[in-house]
Amino acid sequence: MSYTFLAVVGVVATVLIDFAVLRTRVLARKAFWAAYAVIVVFQLMTNGVLTGLAIVTYDPNAIIGRRFAYAPVEDLLFGFALVTQTLSWWVFWGRRLQRR
């Protein structure tokens, strides 16, 4: 399995979890996209340093080869899935605890 495939599956699963499973609809909020814009800037800076200095390397056969600020595009997909799921679960559990 390639990193590309897993990153795409992660994004699709995250969208389904947000809208269909947890029903938090974090992705439908303007506040999410504003916060994500800030997060992605720092993600690109961090990935740029780590991959630009070859601290982290990728098997060329596991990625599609497109890079943004030295980082493979897959890193942006994977980062999106991580951030979104973290926020979705945070909202979900926060709502459950408020009901008690």
Biopython code that builds the backbone (N, CA, C, O; Angstrom):
import numpy as np
from Bio.PDB.StructureBuilder import StructureBuilder

atoms = [
    (1, "MET", "N", (0.839, -1.193, 0.000)),
    (1, "MET", "CA", (0.000, 0.000, 0.000)),
    (1, "MET", "C", (0.878, 1.248, 0.000)),
    (1, "MET", "O", (1.886, 1.307, 0.704)),
    (2, "SER", "N", (0.498, 2.223, -0.776)),
    (2, "SER", "CA", (1.301, 3.435, -0.855)),
    (2, "SER", "C", (0.824, 4.490, 0.140)),
    (2, "SER", "O", (-0.307, 4.464, 0.623)),
    (3, "TYR", "N", (1.728, 5.410, 0.420)),
    (3, "TYR", "CA", (1.402, 6.533, 1.296)),
    (3, "TYR", "C", (0.286, 7.365, 0.673)),
    (3, "TYR", "O", (-0.569, 7.895, 1.382)),
    (4, "THR", "N", (0.296, 7.479, -0.650)),
    (4, "THR", "CA", (-0.745, 8.232, -1.350)),
    (4, "THR", "C", (-2.110, 7.615, -1.088)),
    (4, "THR", "O", (-3.057, 8.319, -0.736)),
    (5, "PHE", "N", (-2.212, 6.314, -1.257)),
    (5, "PHE", "CA", (-3.477, 5.619, -1.044)),
    (5, "PHE", "C", (-3.957, 5.784, 0.396)),
    (5, "PHE", "O", (-5.128, 6.079, 0.637)),
    (6, "LEU", "N", (-3.059, 5.595, 1.339)),
    (6, "LEU", "CA", (-3.441, 5.714, 2.746)),
    (6, "LEU", "C", (-3.857, 7.141, 3.107)),
    (6, "LEU", "O", (-4.781, 7.334, 3.898)),
    (7, "ALA", "N", (-3.185, 8.139, 2.533)),
    (7, "ALA", "CA", (-3.536, 9.532, 2.804)),
    (7, "ALA", "C", (-4.930, 9.854, 2.257)),
    (7, "ALA", "O", (-5.710, 10.535, 2.922)),
    (8, "VAL", "N", (-5.242, 9.378, 1.072)),
    (8, "VAL", "CA", (-6.565, 9.613, 0.482)),
    (8, "VAL", "C", (-7.639, 8.888, 1.288)),
    (8, "VAL", "O", (-8.704, 9.448, 1.544)),
    (9, "VAL", "N", (-7.370, 7.665, 1.682)),
    (9, "VAL", "CA", (-8.319, 6.921, 2.523)),
    (9, "VAL", "C", (-8.532, 7.658, 3.845)),
    (9, "VAL", "O", (-9.654, 7.724, 4.346)),
    (10, "GLY", "N", (-7.467, 8.205, 4.406)),
    (10, "GLY", "CA", (-7.581, 8.969, 5.653)),
    (10, "GLY", "C", (-8.478, 10.182, 5.503)),
    (10, "GLY", "O", (-9.285, 10.468, 6.388)),
    (11, "VAL", "N", (-8.348, 10.900, 4.399)),
    (11, "VAL", "CA", (-9.199, 12.081, 4.170)),
    (11, "VAL", "C", (-10.652, 11.666, 3.974)),
    (11, "VAL", "O", (-11.548, 12.275, 4.559)),
    (12, "VAL", "N", (-10.899, 10.652, 3.170)),
    (12, "VAL", "CA", (-12.275, 10.194, 2.937)),
    (12, "VAL", "C", (-12.898, 9.702, 4.240)),
    (12, "VAL", "O", (-14.040, 10.042, 4.553)),
    (13, "ALA", "N", (-12.157, 8.909, 4.993)),
    (13, "ALA", "CA", (-12.664, 8.410, 6.281)),
    (13, "ALA", "C", (-12.959, 9.563, 7.235)),
    (13, "ALA", "O", (-13.962, 9.537, 7.949)),
    (14, "THR", "N", (-12.100, 10.564, 7.252)),
    (14, "THR", "CA", (-12.283, 11.713, 8.136)),
    (14, "THR", "C", (-13.548, 12.482, 7.793)),
    (14, "THR", "O", (-14.301, 12.871, 8.686)),
    (15, "VAL", "N", (-13.783, 12.701, 6.521)),
    (15, "VAL", "CA", (-14.995, 13.418, 6.092)),
    (15, "VAL", "C", (-16.233, 12.618, 6.479)),
    (15, "VAL", "O", (-17.207, 13.184, 6.977)),
    (16, "LEU", "N", (-16.202, 11.313, 6.254)),
    (16, "LEU", "CA", (-17.338, 10.461, 6.639)),
    (16, "LEU", "C", (-17.551, 10.451, 8.151)),
    (16, "LEU", "O", (-18.687, 10.512, 8.620)),
    (17, "ILE", "N", (-16.476, 10.374, 8.900)),
    (17, "ILE", "CA", (-16.592, 10.389, 10.364)),
    (17, "ILE", "C", (-17.192, 11.711, 10.837)),
    (17, "ILE", "O", (-18.075, 11.725, 11.695)),
    (18, "ASP", "N", (-16.712, 12.820, 10.275)),
    (18, "ASP", "CA", (-17.196, 14.135, 10.697)),
    (18, "ASP", "C", (-18.681, 14.321, 10.384)),
    (18, "ASP", "O", (-19.438, 14.783, 11.237)),
    (19, "PHE", "N", (-19.097, 13.968, 9.183)),
    (19, "PHE", "CA", (-20.476, 14.240, 8.771)),
    (19, "PHE", "C", (-21.459, 13.116, 9.096)),
    (19, "PHE", "O", (-22.601, 13.389, 9.464)),
    (20, "ALA", "N", (-21.036, 11.862, 8.966)),
    (20, "ALA", "CA", (-21.992, 10.759, 9.090)),
    (20, "ALA", "C", (-21.933, 10.006, 10.416)),
    (20, "ALA", "O", (-22.966, 9.589, 10.941)),
    (21, "VAL", "N", (-20.737, 9.832, 10.955)),
    (21, "VAL", "CA", (-20.613, 9.025, 12.179)),
    (21, "VAL", "C", (-20.791, 9.889, 13.419)),
    (21, "VAL", "O", (-21.694, 9.650, 14.220)),
    (22, "LEU", "N", (-19.935, 10.891, 13.579)),
    (22, "LEU", "CA", (-20.008, 11.744, 14.770)),
    (22, "LEU", "C", (-21.026, 12.879, 14.618)),
    (22, "LEU", "O", (-21.557, 13.394, 15.601)),
    (23, "ARG", "N", (-21.279, 13.251, 13.375)),
    (23, "ARG", "CA", (-22.223, 14.335, 13.039)),
    (23, "ARG", "C", (-21.861, 15.660, 13.712)),
    (23, "ARG", "O", (-22.735, 16.406, 14.152)),
    (24, "THR", "N", (-20.571, 15.934, 13.783)),
    (24, "THR", "CA", (-20.128, 17.186, 14.384)),
    (24, "THR", "C", (-20.098, 18.330, 13.381)),
    (24, "THR", "O", (-20.201, 19.496, 13.762)),
    (25, "ARG", "N", (-19.956, 17.999, 12.097)),
    (25, "ARG", "CA", (-19.937, 18.973, 11.006)),
    (25, "ARG", "C", (-18.874, 20.062, 11.218)),
    (25, "ARG", "O", (-19.096, 21.232, 10.905)),
    (26, "VAL", "N", (-17.737, 19.660, 11.744)),
    (26, "VAL", "CA", (-16.621, 20.580, 11.930)),
    (26, "VAL", "C", (-16.209, 21.185, 10.593)),
    (26, "VAL", "O", (-15.878, 22.369, 10.517)),
    (27, "LEU", "N", (-16.229, 20.373, 9.543)),
    (27, "LEU", "CA", (-15.816, 20.840, 8.221)),
    (27, "LEU", "C", (-16.761, 21.880, 7.614)),
    (27, "LEU", "O", (-16.400, 22.551, 6.647)),
    (28, "ALA", "N", (-17.939, 22.016, 8.160)),
    (28, "ALA", "CA", (-18.907, 22.986, 7.643)),
    (28, "ALA", "C", (-18.775, 24.349, 8.326)),
    (28, "ALA", "O", (-19.519, 25.278, 8.011)),
    (29, "ARG", "N", (-17.843, 24.464, 9.247)),
    (29, "ARG", "CA", (-17.706, 25.705, 10.016)),
    (29, "ARG", "C", (-16.608, 26.605, 9.450)),
    (29, "ARG", "O", (-15.524, 26.139, 9.101)),
    (30, "LYS", "N", (-16.904, 27.885, 9.366)),
    (30, "LYS", "CA", (-15.905, 28.857, 8.914)),
    (30, "LYS", "C", (-14.734, 28.918, 9.890)),
    (30, "LYS", "O", (-13.588, 29.104, 9.479)),
    (31, "ALA", "N", (-15.018, 28.764, 11.168)),
    (31, "ALA", "CA", (-13.960, 28.813, 12.186)),
    (31, "ALA", "C", (-12.938, 27.699, 11.957)),
    (31, "ALA", "O", (-11.743, 27.898, 12.174)),
    (32, "PHE", "N", (-13.402, 26.535, 11.520)),
    (32, "PHE", "CA", (-12.472, 25.436, 11.241)),
    (32, "PHE", "C", (-11.501, 25.840, 10.140)),
    (32, "PHE", "O", (-10.290, 25.669, 10.278)),
    (33, "TRP", "N", (-12.032, 26.373, 9.051)),
    (33, "TRP", "CA", (-11.189, 26.710, 7.904)),
    (33, "TRP", "C", (-10.234, 27.852, 8.223)),
    (33, "TRP", "O", (-9.116, 27.884, 7.709)),
    (34, "ALA", "N", (-10.655, 28.777, 9.051)),
    (34, "ALA", "CA", (-9.754, 29.856, 9.473)),
    (34, "ALA", "C", (-8.612, 29.287, 10.319)),
    (34, "ALA", "O", (-7.448, 29.639, 10.127)),
    (35, "ALA", "N", (-8.955, 28.417, 11.242)),
    (35, "ALA", "CA", (-7.931, 27.793, 12.087)),
    (35, "ALA", "C", (-7.035, 26.879, 11.263)),
    (35, "ALA", "O", (-5.824, 26.832, 11.481)),
    (36, "TYR", "N", (-7.615, 26.163, 10.333)),
    (36, "TYR", "CA", (-6.829, 25.242, 9.515)),
    (36, "TYR", "C", (-5.829, 26.001, 8.640)),
    (36, "TYR", "O", (-4.732, 25.505, 8.387)),
    (37, "ALA", "N", (-6.195, 27.185, 8.183)),
    (37, "ALA", "CA", (-5.272, 27.991, 7.386)),
    (37, "ALA", "C", (-4.009, 28.308, 8.190)),
    (37, "ALA", "O", (-2.901, 28.282, 7.654)),
    (38, "VAL", "N", (-4.183, 28.601, 9.459)),
    (38, "VAL", "CA", (-3.030, 28.870, 10.328)),
    (38, "VAL", "C", (-2.223, 27.585, 10.532)),
    (38, "VAL", "O", (-0.995, 27.596, 10.455)),
    (39, "ILE", "N", (-2.911, 26.505, 10.786)),
    (39, "ILE", "CA", (-2.248, 25.226, 11.035)),
    (39, "ILE", "C", (-1.436, 24.782, 9.821)),
    (39, "ILE", "O", (-0.302, 24.324, 9.964)),
    (40, "VAL", "N", (-2.007, 24.915, 8.641)),
    (40, "VAL", "CA", (-1.322, 24.428, 7.440)),
    (40, "VAL", "C", (-0.051, 25.232, 7.160)),
    (40, "VAL", "O", (0.912, 24.688, 6.620)),
    (41, "VAL", "N", (-0.035, 26.502, 7.513)),
    (41, "VAL", "CA", (1.186, 27.298, 7.342)),
    (41, "VAL", "C", (2.309, 26.715, 8.201)),
    (41, "VAL", "O", (3.430, 26.538, 7.725)),
    (42, "PHE", "N", (2.009, 26.421, 9.448)),
    (42, "PHE", "CA", (3.032, 25.856, 10.325)),
    (42, "PHE", "C", (3.378, 24.416, 9.942)),
    (42, "PHE", "O", (4.518, 23.986, 10.114)),
    (43, "GLN", "N", (2.420, 23.688, 9.435)),
    (43, "GLN", "CA", (2.696, 22.333, 8.942)),
    (43, "GLN", "C", (3.671, 22.394, 7.773)),
    (43, "GLN", "O", (4.608, 21.599, 7.701)),
    (44, "LEU", "N", (3.454, 23.327, 6.864)),
    (44, "LEU", "CA", (4.349, 23.463, 5.720)),
    (44, "LEU", "C", (5.755, 23.892, 6.144)),
    (44, "LEU", "O", (6.748, 23.419, 5.591)),
    (45, "MET", "N", (5.831, 24.771, 7.109)),
    (45, "MET", "CA", (7.156, 25.187, 7.601)),
    (45, "MET", "C", (7.892, 24.004, 8.232)),
    (45, "MET", "O", (9.070, 23.781, 7.955)),
    (46, "THR", "N", (7.200, 23.261, 9.068)),
    (46, "THR", "CA", (7.806, 22.109, 9.731)),
    (46, "THR", "C", (8.205, 21.045, 8.710)),
    (46, "THR", "O", (9.326, 20.536, 8.734)),
    (47, "ASN", "N", (7.275, 20.717, 7.814)),
    (47, "ASN", "CA", (7.588, 19.726, 6.785)),
    (47, "ASN", "C", (8.711, 20.207, 5.881)),
    (47, "ASN", "O", (9.551, 19.416, 5.451)),
    (48, "GLY", "N", (8.727, 21.500, 5.594)),
    (48, "GLY", "CA", (9.785, 22.053, 4.761)),
    (48, "GLY", "C", (11.152, 21.849, 5.372)),
    (48, "GLY", "O", (12.103, 21.489, 4.677)),
    (49, "VAL", "N", (11.254, 22.077, 6.657)),
    (49, "VAL", "CA", (12.535, 21.878, 7.353)),
    (49, "VAL", "C", (12.891, 20.388, 7.379)),
    (49, "VAL", "O", (14.008, 20.005, 7.030)),
    (50, "LEU", "N", (11.945, 19.560, 7.790)),
    (50, "LEU", "CA", (12.238, 18.130, 7.943)),
    (50, "LEU", "C", (12.575, 17.457, 6.621)),
    (50, "LEU", "O", (13.512, 16.661, 6.557)),
    (51, "THR", "N", (11.834, 17.762, 5.574)),
    (51, "THR", "CA", (12.100, 17.121, 4.285)),
    (51, "THR", "C", (13.163, 17.870, 3.492)),
    (51, "THR", "O", (13.928, 17.249, 2.754)),
    (52, "GLY", "N", (13.227, 19.186, 3.630)),
    (52, "GLY", "CA", (14.230, 19.975, 2.921)),
    (52, "GLY", "C", (15.643, 19.663, 3.370)),
    (52, "GLY", "O", (16.570, 19.683, 2.561)),
    (53, "LEU", "N", (15.815, 19.375, 4.643)),
    (53, "LEU", "CA", (17.127, 19.013, 5.183)),
    (53, "LEU", "C", (17.364, 17.500, 5.161)),
    (53, "LEU", "O", (18.379, 17.015, 5.662)),
    (54, "ALA", "N", (16.428, 16.771, 4.582)),
    (54, "ALA", "CA", (16.504, 15.306, 4.455)),
    (54, "ALA", "C", (16.558, 14.600, 5.809)),
    (54, "ALA", "O", (17.126, 13.514, 5.928)),
    (55, "ILE", "N", (15.967, 15.220, 6.820)),
    (55, "ILE", "CA", (15.820, 14.546, 8.115)),
    (55, "ILE", "C", (14.787, 13.437, 7.961)),
    (55, "ILE", "O", (14.929, 12.356, 8.532)),
    (56, "VAL", "N", (13.743, 13.721, 7.179)),
    (56, "VAL", "CA", (12.717, 12.745, 6.830)),
    (56, "VAL", "C", (12.777, 12.562, 5.319)),
    (56, "VAL", "O", (12.782, 13.541, 4.572)),
    (57, "THR", "N", (12.824, 11.319, 4.871)),
    (57, "THR", "CA", (12.821, 11.029, 3.443)),
    (57, "THR", "C", (11.682, 10.068, 3.127)),
    (57, "THR", "O", (11.180, 9.368, 4.006)),
    (58, "TYR", "N", (11.289, 10.047, 1.874)),
    (58, "TYR", "CA", (10.180, 9.202, 1.446)),
    (58, "TYR", "C", (10.628, 8.316, 0.299)),
    (58, "TYR", "O", (11.430, 8.721, -0.542)),
    (59, "ASP", "N", (10.109, 7.125, 0.277)),
    (59, "ASP", "CA", (10.355, 6.228, -0.841)),
    (59, "ASP", "C", (9.637, 6.799, -2.062)),
    (59, "ASP", "O", (8.418, 6.966, -2.020)),
    (60, "PRO", "N", (10.338, 7.099, -3.130)),
    (60, "PRO", "CA", (9.693, 7.689, -4.302)),
    (60, "PRO", "C", (8.591, 6.814, -4.891)),
    (60, "PRO", "O", (7.702, 7.316, -5.579)),
    (61, "ASN", "N", (8.643, 5.514, -4.626)),
    (61, "ASN", "CA", (7.612, 4.608, -5.137)),
    (61, "ASN", "C", (6.338, 4.649, -4.293)),
    (61, "ASN", "O", (5.305, 4.126, -4.710)),
    (62, "ALA", "N", (6.402, 5.260, -3.126)),
    (62, "ALA", "CA", (5.246, 5.292, -2.225)),
    (62, "ALA", "C", (4.456, 6.596, -2.317)),
    (62, "ALA", "O", (3.361, 6.696, -1.764)),
    (63, "ILE", "N", (5.003, 7.593, -3.009)),
    (63, "ILE", "CA", (4.327, 8.888, -3.138)),
    (63, "ILE", "C", (4.175, 9.235, -4.617)),
    (63, "ILE", "O", (4.845, 8.653, -5.470)),
    (64, "ILE", "N", (3.283, 10.194, -4.918)),
    (64, "ILE", "CA", (3.076, 10.557, -6.321)),
    (64, "ILE", "C", (4.178, 11.479, -6.833)),
    (64, "ILE", "O", (4.311, 11.661, -8.043)),
    (65, "GLY", "N", (4.958, 12.054, -5.946)),
    (65, "GLY", "CA", (6.100, 12.857, -6.353)),
    (65, "GLY", "C", (5.886, 14.360, -6.327)),
    (65, "GLY", "O", (6.860, 15.112, -6.373)),
    (66, "ARG", "N", (4.668, 14.814, -6.256)),
    (66, "ARG", "CA", (4.405, 16.257, -6.177)),
    (66, "ARG", "C", (4.734, 16.735, -4.774)),
    (66, "ARG", "O", (4.379, 16.101, -3.781)),
    (67, "ARG", "N", (5.420, 17.866, -4.716)),
    (67, "ARG", "CA", (5.810, 18.417, -3.421)),
    (67, "ARG", "C", (5.360, 19.863, -3.313)),
    (67, "ARG", "O", (5.252, 20.581, -4.307)),
    (68, "PHE", "N", (5.107, 20.261, -2.101)),
    (68, "PHE", "CA", (4.724, 21.635, -1.798)),
    (68, "PHE", "C", (5.559, 22.053, -0.612)),
    (68, "PHE", "O", (5.425, 21.481, 0.470)),
    (69, "ALA", "N", (6.424, 23.046, -0.792)),
    (69, "ALA", "CA", (7.366, 23.465, 0.255)),
    (69, "ALA", "C", (8.185, 22.263, 0.733)),
    (69, "ALA", "O", (8.322, 22.036, 1.935)),
    (70, "TYR", "N", (8.719, 21.511, -0.200)),
    (70, "TYR", "CA", (9.560, 20.334, 0.013)),
    (70, "TYR", "C", (8.794, 19.099, 0.480)),
    (70, "TYR", "O", (9.304, 17.985, 0.353)),
    (71, "ALA", "N", (7.605, 19.261, 1.006)),
    (71, "ALA", "CA", (6.864, 18.126, 1.569)),
    (71, "ALA", "C", (5.979, 17.486, 0.504)),
    (71, "ALA", "O", (5.401, 18.189, -0.325)),
    (72, "PRO", "N", (5.870, 16.169, 0.519)),
    (72, "PRO", "CA", (4.953, 15.512, -0.407)),
    (72, "PRO", "C", (3.511, 15.960, -0.154)),
    (72, "PRO", "O", (3.127, 16.247, 0.980)),
    (73, "VAL", "N", (2.738, 16.013, -1.206)),
    (73, "VAL", "CA", (1.332, 16.401, -1.092)),
    (73, "VAL", "C", (0.606, 15.487, -0.103)),
    (73, "VAL", "O", (-0.325, 15.913, 0.580)),
    (74, "GLU", "N", (1.034, 14.248, -0.036)),
    (74, "GLU", "CA", (0.410, 13.291, 0.877)),
    (74, "GLU", "C", (0.489, 13.753, 2.328)),
    (74, "GLU", "O", (-0.416, 13.477, 3.117)),
    (75, "ASP", "N", (1.561, 14.453, 2.685)),
    (75, "ASP", "CA", (1.685, 14.964, 4.052)),
    (75, "ASP", "C", (0.572, 15.968, 4.366)),
    (75, "ASP", "O", (0.058, 16.002, 5.484)),
    (76, "LEU", "N", (0.209, 16.774, 3.384)),
    (76, "LEU", "CA", (-0.893, 17.725, 3.600)),
    (76, "LEU", "C", (-2.215, 16.985, 3.792)),
    (76, "LEU", "O", (-3.026, 17.367, 4.636)),
    (77, "LEU", "N", (-2.429, 15.934, 3.014)),
    (77, "LEU", "CA", (-3.666, 15.147, 3.172)),
    (77, "LEU", "C", (-3.705, 14.480, 4.539)),
    (77, "LEU", "O", (-4.715, 14.528, 5.240)),
    (78, "PHE", "N", (-2.594, 13.859, 4.904)),
    (78, "PHE", "CA", (-2.528, 13.172, 6.190)),
    (78, "PHE", "C", (-2.689, 14.159, 7.347)),
    (78, "PHE", "O", (-3.393, 13.875, 8.316)),
    (79, "GLY", "N", (-2.038, 15.312, 7.242)),
    (79, "GLY", "CA", (-2.169, 16.350, 8.271)),
    (79, "GLY", "C", (-3.593, 16.849, 8.397)),
    (79, "GLY", "O", (-4.086, 17.068, 9.503)),
    (80, "PHE", "N", (-4.258, 17.031, 7.255)),
    (80, "PHE", "CA", (-5.659, 17.446, 7.260)),
    (80, "PHE", "C", (-6.514, 16.428, 8.019)),
    (80, "PHE", "O", (-7.345, 16.797, 8.849)),
    (81, "ALA", "N", (-6.302, 15.151, 7.725)),
    (81, "ALA", "CA", (-7.070, 14.101, 8.396)),
    (81, "ALA", "C", (-6.813, 14.104, 9.902)),
    (81, "ALA", "O", (-7.747, 13.961, 10.691)),
    (82, "LEU", "N", (-5.558, 14.266, 10.301)),
    (82, "LEU", "CA", (-5.228, 14.276, 11.737)),
    (82, "LEU", "C", (-5.878, 15.443, 12.467)),
    (82, "LEU", "O", (-6.490, 15.268, 13.520)),
    (83, "VAL", "N", (-5.738, 16.631, 11.897)),
    (83, "VAL", "CA", (-6.295, 17.831, 12.542)),
    (83, "VAL", "C", (-7.815, 17.750, 12.594)),
    (83, "VAL", "O", (-8.418, 18.022, 13.632)),
    (84, "THR", "N", (-8.423, 17.382, 11.499)),
    (84, "THR", "CA", (-9.888, 17.339, 11.438)),
    (84, "THR", "C", (-10.459, 16.298, 12.375)),
    (84, "THR", "O", (-11.433, 16.562, 13.079)),
    (85, "GLN", "N", (-9.865, 15.121, 12.391)),
    (85, "GLN", "CA", (-10.388, 14.095, 13.304)),
    (85, "GLN", "C", (-10.192, 14.483, 14.762)),
    (85, "GLN", "O", (-11.063, 14.227, 15.593)),
    (86, "THR", "N", (-9.075, 15.087, 15.077)),
    (86, "THR", "CA", (-8.854, 15.539, 16.452)),
    (86, "THR", "C", (-9.959, 16.505, 16.871)),
    (86, "THR", "O", (-10.532, 16.369, 17.952)),
    (87, "LEU", "N", (-10.255, 17.477, 16.017)),
    (87, "LEU", "CA", (-11.298, 18.454, 16.350)),
    (87, "LEU", "C", (-12.688, 17.820, 16.371)),
    (87, "LEU", "O", (-13.505, 18.151, 17.231)),
    (88, "SER", "N", (-12.962, 16.920, 15.439)),
    (88, "SER", "CA", (-14.268, 16.258, 15.406)),
    (88, "SER", "C", (-14.514, 15.449, 16.678)),
    (88, "SER", "O", (-15.585, 15.524, 17.281)),
    (89, "TRP", "N", (-13.505, 14.678, 17.073)),
    (89, "TRP", "CA", (-13.655, 13.893, 18.300)),
    (89, "TRP", "C", (-13.748, 14.796, 19.526)),
    (89, "TRP", "O", (-14.483, 14.492, 20.465)),
    (90, "TRP", "N", (-13.012, 15.895, 19.525)),
    (90, "TRP", "CA", (-13.058, 16.845, 20.637)),
    (90, "TRP", "C", (-14.472, 17.397, 20.791)),
    (90, "TRP", "O", (-15.000, 17.444, 21.902)),
    (91, "VAL", "N", (-15.079, 17.809, 19.702)),
    (91, "VAL", "CA", (-16.447, 18.348, 19.731)),
    (91, "VAL", "C", (-17.425, 17.256, 20.150)),
    (91, "VAL", "O", (-18.311, 17.495, 20.970)),
    (92, "PHE", "N", (-17.268, 16.071, 19.595)),
    (92, "PHE", "CA", (-18.163, 14.952, 19.919)),
    (92, "PHE", "C", (-18.148, 14.651, 21.415)),
    (92, "PHE", "O", (-19.200, 14.580, 22.048)),
    (93, "TRP", "N", (-16.953, 14.474, 21.976)),
    (93, "TRP", "CA", (-16.866, 14.145, 23.405)),
    (93, "TRP", "C", (-17.268, 15.323, 24.281)),
    (93, "TRP", "O", (-17.819, 15.125, 25.363)),
    (94, "GLY", "N", (-17.004, 16.524, 23.838)),
    (94, "GLY", "CA", (-17.448, 17.694, 24.591)),
    (94, "GLY", "C", (-18.956, 17.763, 24.701)),
    (94, "GLY", "O", (-19.498, 18.080, 25.760)),
    (95, "ARG", "N", (-19.631, 17.466, 23.604)),
    (95, "ARG", "CA", (-21.103, 17.450, 23.627)),
    (95, "ARG", "C", (-21.645, 16.360, 24.531)),
    (95, "ARG", "O", (-22.605, 16.572, 25.272)),
    (96, "ARG", "N", (-21.025, 15.191, 24.464)),
    (96, "ARG", "CA", (-21.486, 14.079, 25.306)),
    (96, "ARG", "C", (-21.320, 14.392, 26.784)),
    (96, "ARG", "O", (-22.189, 14.067, 27.593)),
    (97, "LEU", "N", (-20.217, 15.017, 27.133)),
    (97, "LEU", "CA", (-19.967, 15.338, 28.538)),
    (97, "LEU", "C", (-20.896, 16.455, 29.027)),
    (97, "LEU", "O", (-21.257, 16.482, 30.203)),
    (98, "GLN", "N", (-21.283, 17.369, 28.144)),
    (98, "GLN", "CA", (-22.208, 18.427, 28.533)),
    (98, "GLN", "C", (-23.595, 17.905, 28.818)),
    (98, "GLN", "O", (-24.321, 18.486, 29.624)),
    (99, "ARG", "N", (-23.979, 16.814, 28.167)),
    (99, "ARG", "CA", (-25.306, 16.224, 28.368)),
    (99, "ARG", "C", (-25.456, 15.598, 29.743)),
    (99, "ARG", "O", (-26.572, 15.425, 30.233)),
    (100, "ARG", "N", (-24.345, 15.261, 30.362)),
    (100, "ARG", "CA", (-24.408, 14.580, 31.669)),
    (100, "ARG", "C", (-24.824, 15.507, 32.746)),
    (100, "ARG", "O", (-24.928, 15.102, 33.904)),
]
sb = StructureBuilder()
sb.init_structure("model")
sb.init_model(0)
sb.init_chain("A")
sb.init_seg("    ")
for serial, (resi, resn, name, xyz) in enumerate(atoms, 1):
    if name == "N":
        sb.init_residue(resn, " ", resi, " ")
    sb.init_atom(name, np.array(xyz, "f"), 0.0, 1.0, " ", f" {name:<3s}", serial, name[0])
structure = sb.get_structure()
